Amino acid sequence: MKKPEPISRRQLLRSGFYSAAGLWLASQQALRGIAPMDLRALQPVLPRAAKAKAVIQIWMWGGPCHIDTFDPKPDAGHDYTGPLDKPIPTNVDGLRIGQLLPNLAKHADKYSVIRSMTHGVQSHETASYITQTGWKSGGRVVHPSFGAVVSRFLGRDAGYKGLIPPYIVLTRPQGRFSEAGFLGSAYKHFATGGDPGRGQFLVEGIAAPGVTRKRQETRRQLLDRLNTFARDRKGDPELARFFESQEQAYDLILGEAGKVFELSEEKDEMRDRYGRNTFGQSCLVARRLVEKGVPYITINYRGWDTHKRHFESMQRMLPQMDQGLATLLEDLSQRGLLDSTIIWWGGEFGRTPKVLWNAPWNGGRSHHGHCFSTLIAGGGFRGGQVVGKSDEKGMFPADRPVYPWDLHSAMYELLGIDPLAKLRHPQGQMIPLLLGNSDGYESGGPLKELL
């Protein structure tokens, strides 16, 4: 029998196998198939017993204002509060939050607030890097984000079998840095694209405008009949992994796995509870992904970089955030999933406590990395707590500063990942997971109040 000729990339493209889902799955298979030694070189310290199995990160892209949300300062005066000067009580004695968050006020026993987060960085890129990786920017090493590390420890290398990638971003990439860092593309996120708040959630590579599931099935049947190239090469051992990836891609597109993104399977009442908008429906998708065992989901919630007309944006966005996040907390709790799912809400920094009333800002707030708030819930974290305190106008931590690596360390511990672990860089260095494992760093200490 004549040995098959090598296959060019052009032939593969002509064969019609590639889709976004297929490309992703093929890349994962290829990485596991052709470079096993590279992956073995990245093996970290074995994880500890875990309380949490998943993380839903609500990334407030641009930075939310702590004074308007979880650290109100009604006595600071109009130049600091603007019209949002009437904080409301919660179901936790002594805890008050912003007046536009009435739903979250009913569930404060389920979450805790860190009011003294700090890193002092004022630019989006470097602040995102330090908040996401637990490392300061600079130097020659590009560190992986928290999501990529969780994908490394709890994803396919740890036995995760799902067809849905273990690190999902809803819906657009954060785009501030290379989130996978030195871990490489095997641990990179899969950004869904599309908008779950619209009639059909068009997840990239899984759904297409105007194409029903039935039509996709018909297309596959037609391709199978016409694609003699694929039939001739079906037994080629050099292509075994490729064909396996193709079958998995079709299972993702047409099988049960892809249905996780079909919100039409949810009752209208549930969809209404979350809010019929992009953020609310993203929270609902995140809950469905957790139910499927996906270990890390980021909701990239854009629009919080409010340099101009800040309060106009808050009147629109805070009620949406309040409804979606409160419903997510309640829904996870009712389903018995909150105890095993960490909710991490926050942005790269906060916003300046003093309002910029003059033109062209017209009531805007700028970047503020000196002091900001983070909400944390579930996965073993205690609820109903307040950690740290800002000064009377929210400018700086008044006590108990908490740095990004302090928070990362606590989350790693609950996920069963040793915060003292090191990963081997492809060039051979052993790199700590966190800056906090190096000498000469600032730290507020372990978050014992929440563990």
N, C-alpha and C positions, 0 to 999 in steps of 0.2 A: 504494500500500500504506500502510495506516495505521501511523503511527509508534508503537512500543510505549510503554505508559505507564511512568513511573518505578516502580521496584520498591522496596517498603518492606522494612524489616528483618523485620517479621512474616511477609511472604510468603516471604522466604528461609528463615526458620525452619520455616515450614510445608512448604517444598519438601523438607525432610528431608536436606539436604546436609551439615549441620554435624556434625562430630565433633571431638575434640581435635586429631587429626592434620590434619583439614581446616582448622580455624581457624588452626593454626600455619602451614600452607602458604599459606593465603589471606593471612595477615598479611605474610608474606615477599614474596609477589607484589605485594601492594598497596604495600608500602614501596618496592619497586623500580620499580613502575609509575607511581605518582602523585607521587613526590618525588625524581626523579633528581638535581636540583640539590643537594638536601640531602646525598645520598650522595657526590656529587663533592666537596662542601665538606669531607668527612671524610677525603679521600685523604691518607694519611701518606707519609713518606719511603719510597722503594722498598726492599724487603727485600734483605738480603745472601744469598749462597749458603747454603743450609741443610744441616745434618747431620741434624736431626730433622724428622720429618714429623707427629708426633703427641705428645700428652701424656696420660698417665693420672695424674690427681691423686688420691691417696688422702687424703682430708680427714678427719683424726681429730677429729671434732666434739667439742669440750669440752676437748681438750688431753691428750695422752698423757704419762706420766711418763718423763723421760729416764733416771732412775736405774734404772727397772725394765726398760728396753728397750735403748737403744744407748749409754748412758754409765753403766754400773754403778759403784757406789762401795762395794765390800765392806768397806773399812776404816773407813767412816764410822760404823759402829755400828748397832745394832738400831733406834734412834730414826729412822734415815734409810732403812735398807734394808728393815725389817720382815723377813718370812721369805724375801725374795728376795735372799739374800746370797751366792749361789754362782754368779757369772758363768761362762760357758763359753767355751772357745776357738773360733775360727772357722777356716776354711781360708785365712785371711790371717794370717801371722805377726804376733803382738803385738796383734791385735785381739780383744777379748773383748766379748761382749754378754750380755744378760739370760738367765737360766737357762731361761726358758720359751720360748726362741726357737731350738730345735735345728735346725729346717729352714733358717731364715735363716742360721744359722752355717755351713751347707754351701755357701752361695752368696755369701759376703761378698766374693768377688772380682768380683762383678757390680755391687756398689753401693758407694757411699761414704757416710760419716756426717759431718755437720757437728755438732760438739758445742758450739759456741759461738754458736748463734743467739740473738739478743737484740732486744728493742725496749722492754722495761720496762713494758708495758701489762698491766693486770691484769683488765680487764673483757672479757667475750666479744665484745661488739659492736665495740668499738674495736680490740681485738686482731685480730679476724677481718678488719676493714677494712684494717688496716696490712699484715697478712700476705698478704691476697688481692690488694690493689691496688698495693702498693709505695709507698703514701702514708700519711702520718699523717692521722687524722681531724680534722675541724674545717674551717672555711672554707666557702665558698659552692659549691664545685665538688664534685660527687659523681663520683669517678673510677671507671672500669670495672675489673672484676676481671681477673686474668690470663687466665682462660678467655674472657671477652668480647673482650679484645684479640686473642687468638689466633684467635677466630672471625672477627674483623674482617680480620686479615691473611691467614689461611689458609682462610677459609670461602668463601662464595659470591662475594664480591667478587674473590677471587683465582682463581676458576674451579672451585671445588668444585661437582661436579654431582650428588652423591648425594642421594637422597630423604630419607635419615636426616639430621636437623638436625646441623650441624657442631659443636654444643656440647651434650653430653648429660650429665645428672646422674642417677646411679643412687643411690637411687631417689627421694629426697625433697629438695626445695630446701634450701639451707643456711639461708636465711631471716634472716641477720644484717643484711643491707643490700641495696640494689638493685644486684645484680651487674653489670648492663649499664651503670650509671652514665650519663654524658652521651652515650654512644654510642647509647642508645635500644633499643627492643624488638627491632629487627632482629638484635641480637647477644646477645639474652638466651638463657639455657639452655633446653633442653627436659627437664623432669623426668619420668622414666618412670612414677613411681608403681609400684604392685605390689611383688612380692617374688620375685626369681628363685630363692630357696631353697624356694619352695613348688612344688606339682605343676605349675601353669600360671603363667607369668610374665604377669600381666595389665597390659601396658603401656597407659597411658592413651590412649584413642582408637584403639588398634590391636587390642586383645583385650578381651573382656568375659567375665564369669563364665558358664560353661556354654554359651558360643557357639562352636561349632567353625568352622573355615575354610569347610567346606561350607555351613554354615548362613548364614554371612556372604555367601557368593556367591549363595545363593538369595534372601536379602533384597535384594541389589542388583538382581537380575533382576526381582523383584517391584516394587521402587521404579521401575525404568525403565519398566515397563509402566503403572504407575498415575500417574506424574508427568507429566501433560500440560503442566503449567506449564513444566517444564524443556524439553520438546520444542518448545513454542511459542517459547521464548526462546533456543534453541540457537544461532541465527545472529546474535544481538544483539551487536554489537561492544563495547558497553559492559560486557558480561558475559564477554567472552572470557577474561580472566584468572581470573575466578571459576571458569568451567568447567574451565580448565586446572588450577587448584588442586584442584578436585574429583577430576579424573582422577588427579592425582598422589597425592591422599589415598587413593584406592582402590588405587592401585599399592602404596602403603606398607602398607595393611592386608592386601591379598590377593595382592600380587606377591612377587617375590624379596626386595626390600629389607627387608620386615618380618620375614622369616625369621631375620634376625640375632638376634632376641630369642627364638627357639625353641630352647631348650637341649636339647630332646629329640633334636635332630639330632646332638648330641655323644654319644660313646660313654660308657657308664656308668663305665668306668674313668677317663676324663678328668674327669668330674664328681666322682667320688670323690677324685681327686687334689687338686682345688681345695677340697674340703670341702662337705658337703651342708648349708650354712647360708647366710644372706643375704649375708655378706661374701664367702665363697668363691665362690659362684655369680655375684656381682657382678663379681668379678675375671675370671671366665670370659667373661661378657658383654662386659667391657671389651676383652679380647683379640679377641673376634669383631668388635667395632666398629672396632678398629684395622685388622683385616684388610680391612674394608670401606672404609677410607680416611677414617674420621671423625677430625678433627684434635684434638678435645679432649673428654676424658671425665673427669668427676669421680665418684668413689665417695664418697658422703657417709656415712661410717662413724660412726654415732652411738654414744653410751654411755660416752664417756671423761671425762665431768665428774664424777669420782668423789670427791665431798666426804665421803661416808660409806662405810664398809666397802670401802675401795679394793682390798684384797688379795683379797677374795672375788670381786670383778669381774675382777681380773687373772687369777686361776686359770681363769676361764671364757673370757675374751676374748682374752688373749694367744695361747693355742694356736690359736684360729681365725685370728687375724691372721697368725701365723707360717706356718700351712699355706697360706692363700690367697695371701699376698704372695710366699712362696718359690716356689710353683708358678707364679705369674704370671711371675716373673723367669726361671725355667727354661723355661717354655713359649715365651715370647717369644724367648728366646735360641735354642732349638732350631729355631724357625721362621724365624730370620734377621730378626726384627723388633725386637729389643732395641736394635740399633745406631741405629735410626731412631725409637725411641719413648722419650721421657723418662718415667721414673717419679718422681713427687714425693710423698713420704710425710711427713706432719706435720700438726700442728694449729695453732690460733691462738696457743698458748703451751704451756708444760709444766705441771708440778705441783710444789707445794712439796716440796723435798727432805726436810724434817723432817715426820715423820708426826704427825697429830693423833690421839693415842690416846684422849683423854678424850671423854666423852659430850657432845653427841649424835653426834660424828663416828666414834667407835669404829674408829679406824684409817683415817682419810681423808686425802686430800691436797687442798690448795686450789690456786688459780690461781697461776701463776708465769711471768711474762713476762721476768724478768731473764736467764734462761739456760735453753735447751732444745735438743733435738736434732731434726735433719731428716735423712732418708735421701733420697739422690738417685741415680738410676741411668739408664743407657742414653742414647740420643740424642746421643752424642758425649762424655758425661761419663766420666771415668776411673773404674774400679772399684777396690775394695780400699784406698781412701784414708780417712784421718781428718783432718778440717780443724778446727782450733781445739781448745781445751781448757777445761774448766770447772775451778773450784777444787776442793779436796779433798772438799767436801761437796756440790758441784753447785749452789751458790748463784748464782755469777756467772761470767762468762767469765774465765779466768785469762790467756788471750792470744788473739789473732786473732778478735775479735768479728766476727760476720757478721750484717748487717741484712737485712730482707726485700728491700729494693731491690737489695742486692748479689747475692742469689740470683736475683731476677727478671732482672737484667741479663744474667747468664750464660745463663739459659734462653732469653731473647729472642735472644741472639746465636746459639745453636745452632739455633734455629728459623728463622733467616734474617731476623729482625726487628731493625731497627736500634734499639738501646737509647736512642739519642739522638733518635729520631723524636719528632715532635709531632703531635697530633691537633687538628683544629679543633673547638672547642666550638660547638654550635648558635648561641650568641650571638656568635660571631666570634673569641673568644680562641684563641690557639695554646697548647695544654696539653701539656707534656712527658709522655712515657709514665711516667716514674719521678721520685720525689722526688729521687733521686740526680743528676738533671740540674739541680737548683736549688742556689742558694747556701745555705750555712749548715746543712748536714745532716751527720749522722754517717755514716761508712762504714768498713768494714774493708778496702776495696779490692777489685779484681777477684779472682774465684776462679780464679786461674791454676793452683792445685794440681790442679784438676779438669778443666781444658780442655786 
